[in-house]
Amino acid sequence: MANDRPPRRPVRQPIPDAGQYASVGLQFGLGILVFTFLGSWLDRRLGTGPWLLLIGVMLGFGLSAFWIYRQLVIRPRERANQDEDRP
């Protein structure tokens, strides 16, 4: 009867996870800035006005949001599934 308890899951160390999550804001901001500068550069080069700048801002925001969602939601879920599959 003493063996009726389920096996304990290993405790995850908080330090590696903290380092991963500490860079999320920086990645979000840099993604937007890179696409903003790219759109601005293309606008100056092609003479298209503010259109490519606006597209760059929206594209940077969308891709950065997707990247962060993937990093904070999808990857931990995949890791949890891999941990469950291990014997």
N, C-alpha and C positions, 0 to 999 in steps of 0.2 A: 504494500500500500504506500510505502514511502516513495515509490517510483512513479506515482500517478501524476506528478507535476510535469508540465511541459518543460523542455530544455530551455535554459536561459539564452537569450540572444547576447552576442558580444556588445559591450558598450563602445560606442564610437567616440573617438577623441575629438573634443571641440576645437582644438587649435587648427588642424588642417581645414576644417569646414569654415572657420572664421576667416581665414586668409582668402578662401575662395569667394566668400560673400562680401568681403570688404572692398573688392575691386569692381563690384557691380555698378555702382554709381559712376565710377570713372569710365568704364566701358560704355555706358549709356551716353554720357556726355561726349566722349571722343567719337563715337559712331556718328552722332549728329553733326559734330564739327567737321569731320572729314568729308561727309557728303555735302555739307553746306559750302565748304571751300571749293570742292570739286565743281559744284553747280555754279558758283560765282566765277571760277576760272573759265569754265566753258561759256558762260554768258559774255564775259569780256572777249574771249577768243572768237566766238561766233556772232556776237552782236545781237543776241536774241532777247535782250532786256532781262527782266527779273524772272522769266519763266523757268529756266533751268535751275536757278537758285531756289525757287519755291519747290520744284520737283526734288532737288537735292535735300532740302530740309525734310520734306515729307518722307522721302525714301530712307533717309538716315534715321528718322524717328521710328518708322515702321520696322526696319531691319534691326535696330537696336532693341526695340521692345520684344521682337521675336527672339533675338539672341538671349535676352535676359530671361524670358519665359522658359526657353529651352534649358538654360543653365539652372534655374531655380525650381522648375517643376518637373520637366521631363527627365533630366539626368538623374536626380535622386530617385525617381520612380524606377528607372532602369536599373540603378544600383541595387535597390531593394529587391527587385525581381531576380537579379543575379545572385544576391545573397541567399534568397530562398531556394534557389535551384542547387546550390552547393550542398554536398552531403555533410 
